[in-house]
Amino acid sequence: MRIDHPEVIELAMRLNIPECYVLGVLKALRQYAEMFFKAGDVTETSPEVLARGIRYPGDPMELWNALRDTGFLTGNDEDGPFCLDLDFLEGR
């Protein structure tokens, strides 16, 4: 994933953090998901656990919603499942 990728910039703006920090968040999410969530499916976890698992210091719901809005996290409240797009997190 490149620092100048539009989704990285969008996530940085939504979280109010520098793009270089976003790359760290995305790398941490990928590693955490690969260790604990089959195929990136985070349906059974909460935004708080996900944020704490990657040591994200900000608001867990803000992170969750920003990931959804930028396409790094797919799914919706009615249908689920919620899945982290591991290929996208890697940067293809």
BELRAQUI-V454411 format. One record per residue. N is the residue number from 1. PSI is psi in whole degrees, -180 to 180 (* if undefined). Layout:
<<N/PSI> <N/PSI>>
This chain:
<<1/131> <2/149> <3/-25> <4/12> <5/136> <6/-38> <7/-33> <8/-45> <9/-45> <10/-44> <11/-40> <12/-42> <13/-42> <14/-36> <15/-8> <16/47> <17/158> <18/153> <19/-36> <20/-30> <21/-35> <22/-40> <23/-38> <24/-41> <25/-45> <26/-41> <27/-43> <28/-42> <29/-45> <30/-48> <31/-44> <32/-45> <33/-42> <34/-33> <35/-37> <36/-12> <37/111> <38/127> <39/25> <40/9> <41/109> <42/21> <43/-39> <44/4> <45/173> <46/160> <47/-35> <48/-43> <49/-42> <50/-47> <51/-44> <52/-37> <53/-31> <54/5> <55/34> <56/124> <57/-10> <58/-167> <59/123> <60/-41> <61/-34> <62/-43> <63/-50> <64/-51> <65/-38> <66/-39> <67/-41> <68/-46> <69/-27> <70/0> <71/1> <72/-23> <73/125> <74/160> <75/171> <76/168> <77/-30> <78/-48> <79/-36> <80/-170> <81/164> <82/123> <83/136> <84/132> <85/92> <86/-35> <87/-42> <88/-40> <89/-34> <90/-27> <91/11> <92/*>>
